[in-house]
Structures are given as structure tokens and as C-alpha cells.
Amino acid sequence: MRRGMVLGCVSLLALAFVSAPVIGQNEAPESLLPPGFNDPAPAPSQSEPPPPAEPGRTVAPVPGTAVPLPAAPLPTLAGQDAPTDEELSEELAKLQEELEAQIALTQSLPPSARRSLDLIGPLTQANGGFAASSLGNIGGLYAQTLVRRTSGRIVSRWASLGLQKLLLSELATPQGLNGANWAAERAALLLRIGSADGAVRMVQAVDPPAATPRLLNVALDSYVASADPLGMCPLLPFAGESAKGNQWQLIRAICSGFSGEGSAAREQIDRARRQGAMDRIDVVLAEKIVGASLNGRRAVTVQWDDVDQLTRWRFGLALTAGIEPPEALYARADRNFQAWRARAPMAPLASRVQAADVAAAMGMLSSADMVDLYGATFDDPGTDEALRDRMALLRTAYVATDADDRVRAMRALWDRSENAFVRYSAHILTAHAAARVVPSEDLADYADDLIVSMVSAGFDTSAARWRSVAEEGSLGWAVLAVAVPGRAQVAASEVSSFFDNDQSSEARKSAFLVAGLAGLGRLSSADRDSLAEDLGIGFGGETRWTRAIAAAAAEGNDGLVTLLVGMGMQGNDWSAMTPRQLYHVVAALRTVGRQAEARMIAAEAVSRA
């Protein structure tokens, strides 16, 4: 058994029912090195991933001097000395004490000390969340329907970030809904969009005695997906008869094992095996975790030979047991597994870096998160040469003396794959480095990608410094046309110059540019209609969704608009979006005062179409 498994379980359990850290913006790094290249290996908190830099921020450009590389080796998770039996016993004993204390605490919580179910969410408005009343006066059935009909496949990274913030905010419970069930619906959607640790935070916003069957089932899914099944143990005393099924039986076995009831745990495992209702791998993984407890007394070998599908259960329990699922199973699994994997502190660093591309493009990792992962993996003995070369490129992008060398390193990262997710995430990865490049006509050939990179992480003010370099009609010019704050109206002739250079399929970039500018109010009505006619698109016509988002915007309900934005931007990729949908998204966000999100979504559409 690896030390990381025990320490990971202890640290994750210690977070249960404790106030979560504030979600905030990362400050721009003072060093010229990427933030993670001189920091300890990151273990993500059980919070929503920090969003990219807030639009409107500037990162200082790099002066023309070299910075020496750190001499000391970077801390790593891999390669640690194996713990002694005595150390493992101490850690396991501490874990069991933590479990017992948490269970005792939740069972003894008097009604007067419980949190209200009328206002639920870990992120307050004072700490950057939405206002409690931001959903307006919608009824419980309508709120529940909107959340349930949002599948979780959100095409826009920025729409996903906004939706995460809303779902975690301290919101008033809609009339007619049980507060615990409302928390469960929000946690379930967080899990569907890829935020397992966000789902756990939402579950923890309700005191265990108030948990409903719906919340308990979502909690089980959330804790398993975040590779922290022991987080369910304090909830078990309140589960009762409603918690039925094979997974519940095995969770009880795991909690029994880590509560010092080894014989009961083994009996429950054996019963699950005899019943034969679960695949062998599912029982074996639970048995592996039970066997690691002080009273487990059973060595277990996990074999993946006959496993053809990665499920949430297999993913979470394997990582908890210190086992990495085969890469072939990840390749066939839903992309949410990549988001969960990238943020799982007990997963190998190289594995998390591999998953970071998809996670970042989904809105589950910020630019700083990605750099932290790369930096922590730089000197990890388990890092292969291809990944080490990529890390060297990132370091060059920050510290090379010559600006050309820095930008060429970035281009090598941008161009390393034709995959749309990987290419966009590479721009997110280099956002801080791009924002430090001094605008220059000598770098005009790189301006498009540098601008896209900066704007992908919200460095719109830094990107605006390149307006004099970006050629009219170029991609960089188009991104700046919608991304820069306070931009005046754009002339139709300027937009037409972008049409001539647009190489995207069916001129989708041009269509999204017109939709974004129109939604931001940066085109006159006459120019909007003329350009739309040239492209064969229209912004008229109504659907139930367009009526709903327009009504929410007119009422000033920014939370409801954000929820409807998530619903309207569902799909596997940007091909699922239409210019009319984008127009309504951008216009509604602008109307309710969410101009930054409106600009970033419009810029993302032009960048990724």
C-alpha cells in the first residue's frame, strides 16, 4: 500500500463538514518562472477549480533579461521512500480516529446547530458568488427541470466556469423544493459537467441529519468520483433503509474496515461476492481498500484483464487504493473522467498532466492549475521523455532571454496536436507566458495565437496591448474586437475584411464574430442585418429557450440567465452552437451586467469555431 493512499484519505476526510476555502483569482506570478516550477507538487483542494484570470487584468511583460533556473530539485510525489509498517499503522490509526470523530460529531449535532435549508451553498456573494436571489422567483419544479435538462456537456469553457460558480453559490431554495433535494440536484449537475470536488462541496453544504435519499445517492456518486469513498462514512448513520444496492453494501464494508470492524467488513465483502450482482472487479477494488485498513488482514490483487469499461466506481476506488486504471479504459470513457483524473490528488502526476488538456478545455482547470501540474512533474522520475520535453518547452516560454525563443517554444506547444481540445488547452497553458511578451511588429506572425492564448485565461487587458500589431481582418483582430472591454462599435467594412481571411468551415468564425459583436451591442442594427445577410444567418425567430433567457435578462436575474446559458450551450463541441444561440447568450449576459463573461464567451466562440 502506498503512503499517498493513506495520506490522501486522511486529508480528504479532514475536509468534510469544514468550511471550504474561498474560490478566488490567482494573483499574477511575480517570478518569471511558471508558478508551479518552484512550488511543491499540487494537491487540489476540494473546491471548484479556480477560474482563469478575471477579465480586465494585465500581466506585466517580461524584461529582456534571463532568469537563472532553480538549482534545487523540485518536490515530487513519486519516488518517495516506502513507509514503514509502524508509520502505516500510525497513519491508519489516525484515519480511524478521524472517522470516529466525524461520525460522532454528525450524530450529536443538535437541531439548533444545523444550517438552514432555505439558503444553501458554500460560496457566498461576499466571496465572489452569485446573490442569493439571483434565480428570481422561479418555482421549485421549474428550477429542478432546468437543472435536470442540462446534460453536462457544455461547449464553452467560460460558460462552464460561470455555471460552476452559480451552482456553488449560496442560493435561496426555490419555493416548493426541499432544500436538501435542491442541493442534490445542483451537486448532480456539477458532477455531470466534470466537477467531482465541486459536487462534494455542494453535498457538504447540507448537514448529514437533513440528508434526503436523493442527496445520499448523489453524495455516494460524488465521493466515489472524487476518489474519496471514505467521505461517505459520516453519512451512513443517516442513510437508513433508503440506501440500498450493491454499492451501498460495499461502502458500508469500507467504512466498517476503517472504523476498526474488520470482521464485519470482510463479511460484507464476502456477501457481495456470493450475491454475484456486481462484476468481480467492483468487489475486488472495495476489498483492496478494506484490506488496507488496520483490521483488513487480507492481501488483494487487482487485475484488469477482463475489464472493458471504466465506471465511476472503478475509477474512484482504484485511485483510492493507489492503483491507476489502464490507459485503454480512460481512452474509451466519457471525457468527465479526464476532468476527475486531472484534479485527483492521489493520481500519479504524469497521469494528471495527461488528463489536463481535456480538463482545461472543459473549464475544470485554470491556466495556473496546468502550470502547477507541469512544474510539479518536471523532476518526477516517472515522467517520460515526451512529457519532459513538453515541460522544457514551457519553461523556455517563460525564461528564455530572447522573445523569439519564448514565442517559438509556445508555438511548439500550440502545434503539438491537431486535436481541438488539446490545441485550445495549450493556449490556456501558455496564457501567463503570452501575457508577458512585449508587443512588437517583429512578432506579428505570432500575434493571433498570443492573443488567443491571453484571452483564453481572461487576460483581455494584456491582449489589448496587441491591437496595434494585430492586422485588421486577422484572427487576433477578431478576438480583440469582442474581448476588449469598452470597445466602441465596429464598422461593417472592418468585419468584412475578416470574412475574406476566414478559413473555417462554412465561415463559422465570421458568423460567430457577427453574433458576438451584435450581442455586445458593437454593431449598428443596419450593419448587423447587412452582415448577417451576407453570411446567410439570422438572429430572429423564437424558441422556448430564447423567450426564457430574454425574460430572465429583462428581470435582471443573472443567476437564471447563467443557468439558461449552460442549458443553451450544450453539445460535444462548438459545432453544436448556432450564431443565433450565441447572440442570445451574449446579449442576455450583457443585459444582466455579466459583461466580462459575455465578452469571453464571444471571444472563445471565434477562437474555437
LINPE-V690271 format. One record per run of one state. SS is the DSSP state (@ for helix, = for strand, . for the rest). FROM is the first residue (numbers start at 1). TO is the last residue. Records with the same first field share a line. If there is no record, write none. Layout:
SS = FROM-TO ; FROM-TO
//
This chain:
. = 1-2 ; 16-34 ; 39-84 ; 108-110 ; 114-118 ; 121-122 ; 124-124 ; 128-138 ; 149-153 ; 155-156 ; 170-170 ; 173-174 ; 176-178 ; 193-195 ; 204-207 ; 211-212 ; 226-228 ; 237-239 ; 243-245 ; 258-261 ; 276-279 ; 292-311 ; 321-326 ; 333-335 ; 343-348 ; 363-366 ; 378-384 ; 400-402 ; 415-419 ; 430-430 ; 436-440 ; 457-459 ; 465-474 ; 484-491 ; 502-504 ; 520-524 ; 536-543 ; 555-557 ; 569-569 ; 571-573 ; 577-578 ; 592-594 ; 609-609
@ = 3-15 ; 35-38 ; 85-107 ; 111-113 ; 125-127 ; 140-148 ; 157-168 ; 179-192 ; 196-203 ; 208-210 ; 213-225 ; 229-236 ; 240-242 ; 246-257 ; 262-275 ; 280-291 ; 312-320 ; 327-332 ; 336-342 ; 349-362 ; 367-377 ; 385-399 ; 403-414 ; 420-429 ; 431-435 ; 441-456 ; 460-464 ; 475-483 ; 492-501 ; 505-519 ; 525-535 ; 544-554 ; 558-568 ; 574-576 ; 579-591 ; 595-608
= = 119-120 ; 123-123 ; 139-139 ; 154-154 ; 169-169 ; 171-172 ; 175-175 ; 570-570
//
